[in-house]
Amino acid sequence: MTQLMAALRTAPLAEIAGYAVTEIDDVATGTRRHADGHVEKLGLPPSDVLVWRLRGKGPGGCQTERDRAETEGLPPSRGPVGPAGDVPAATAAAARQLHRLKADLVPLLEPK
């Protein structure tokens, strides 16, 4: 795990499952690095933790599940059902998103 965290700090991910990484919080160094290179301090005690904030805006000014997820630093865990109430389609879309996340992240955790 130590090697994985060091590798993620040395070569930060720019994208996860098709979502652009907009910020990375490195709690060990107490910093938040924005995609534009701007760095700010975090007010947290040091810990070996990385947090990726992902871009995923919906159309216009509406808040979507992706917007909520971006605010909380998480990828969306469910999709909008929409006015037609198509729960099976929303469930399938969420499953595809989860599959993309696993495809990007699981290999990082496998022993080298």
N, C-alpha and C positions, 0 to 999 in steps of 0.2 A: 504494500500500500504506500509505503514511503517513496518508492521509486515512481509509482503512478502519479502521486501528488507533485513530485519534483518535475516529472515530464510535463504535466499539465500547466505548471507554472512557467517552464522554459518555453514551451510551444503552445500557447493558449488556443483553445478552439475558437474559430471565427463563426462557425455555424454548427447547429445541432438539429438534426432531422429537418433540415430545410428552413429553420428559423435562424436569422442572423443574431449573433450574440452582440448585445448593445452595451453591456457592462459586465465586469467580472469583479466580484468582491473576494478579496483574499484576506480572510480573517487573521491568518498567521502574521501578515505584514501590516494589517490594519488599514488596508487601502481598497478603494473602488476605482478601477480603471475603466474609463468609457471608451467606446469604439473610436472616438476622435483623438484618443491619446491623453485626454484630460484625466488627472488623478486627484482624488480627494481622500481625506482621512475618514475612517469608520470609527465610531465610538464604542467599539466592542473589545472585550478582553481577548488576547491572542488565543487562537485555536487552529488546528490544522484543517481548515474548512475553506472550500471554494464554492461560490454561488454564481451561477450564470444567469443573467437576465436576458430574455429573448424578445425579439421584435415579432409582432404578429397583429397588426392593426386591422380592424374591419373597415368597411366603407364609411365615409363621412365621419360624423362625430358620435356615432352610436358606440356604446360599449359592448363589446362582444366577449365571449368566453376567452378569446385570445388576449383581449385588452386586460381582463381581470388577471389572467395568468401572467402577463408581462408585468403588471403592477406587483404581483406577489413573487415574481421571479421563477415561475413555474410554467412549463408548457401546458397547453390546454388539456384537460383530462376528459372533457366532453364537448360535444359540438352543439351548436344551436339547433333546436328542433324546427323552428320556423313556423310561419302561420298555418301551414298545412298540417302540422303535427306529425311529420314523418319520422317517428321515433326509430324505426329500423334503419333508415338512411343515416340519421344522426349517429346512431350506435356504430354503424359500419365506418363512418368517417372517423370517429374517435378511435376505433380499432386500428385503422390505417395509420393515424398519427402515432399511436403507441408503438406500432410495429417499426415506424421510422426512427423513433427515439431509441428503441432497443437495438436496432441495427447500428446506430451510431455509438451508443454508450457501452453495450455489453462487451464488445471487443477490447475496450480499454481496461476492463476488469479481469480479463483472462490472463493467466500466467504467461510470461514471455519465455 
